């Protein structure tokens, strides 16, 4: 064996192609330089603009056809550094609070490098990736007080976690024949409930699961943007009497617009009384269960039949990584079970995986996303992560106080968690111009690279929206935000008057 290996090495085969570097030493030098630059980007990010648009010249270059002849690693690594480090969306910046972006971490960067370095596909092989993901799922089971028979899967994000949770719920409610025969044989229409503030990924899941977008019944919300439980009960009984078949209810643990948390225990009770599957979309908030101070807001999470959440939001992990937990592991597997001779697990060897992730989700091949999350939890410990989440919430309340104290700014929704909606309230322009003014103001904030909130519309009002899942933010970043918003607001007023 050793002999033949040595012989192979001594006589490189002429004309034999490979994609390995021709000169490993030279490549190593280039790779080290690239890693240095990536880490320096993170270290010095505070001094950079939050965002810069891709310049037209580069945009034009990026429309060129694929090269027939390779450009070589030196050129390509340099190009990547020039493009990627200069024109990202800015998620890693201390003044990025748009949408919900978890900032990323240096340890996560190294973990992603390792995961791709060994080209791991997680969950379907008898290897370390499968073991590490399994430990991470176990940690999540503990965090959310799910029973030992609960199963889970690391997903690309909460969109897919919502699809998986609702797929299992659909099959558990309608029977496994549904998987064989589809929905067409049903004599009553299955319907699912969620609040009017539910995330669009749940609508998407309804379409993909064959239930139909219109079968997602949107329950009104109260003045805190939480699902009205009375309305939920009324809608369920009305739908039943109209011949529909309620199968599931989706509660939000942190809505995307305002961070509102539905009364999880209350929804759980109604779901149980009506024999419905109880799914929680906890993409934004669920992981704040780590913080002892915030955990109290999430009573009832532990009652979910299925729970979706995102590591790339409030666990600060680099994109992408989310997770789904299913209380009843047997039901989870039943929804994704397949029989394929080429996937049968042998007793020993590389394919010996008794609980392949292939029968817990949509994907067969799946990257080793668990590694960065596992590494972060081990590096920082749950305690520090919880403290940071609490800091994010306290800092948003600090921003709230600044806004309340300022005559040109208006708080537009209650602050339930780490999301705050506000707007510039012009004394010099008519109310009907406020939506346009705030839109313009947001674009200038981005274009000038000052700060990156995003926006939403609440009761017809265009509002600036800050979601703080940023471990780099300091209070003076919020001081700066208030200053920038007021300066730009006055500037636009002057131009439009
Ligand atoms: C972000 C988000 C999702 C979708 O999650 P992805 O990770 O983007 O797939 C679902 N629900 C809520 C409430 C979200 O904020």
Boltz pocket constraint, residues with backbone or C-beta under 6 A from the ligand:
constraints:
  - pocket:
      binder: B
      contacts: [[A, 100], [A, 156], [A, 157], [A, 158], [A, 159], [A, 160], [A, 199], [A, 201], [A, 254], [A, 255], [A, 256], [A, 281], [A, 282], [A, 283], [A, 284], [A, 310], [A, 322]]
      max_distance: 6.0
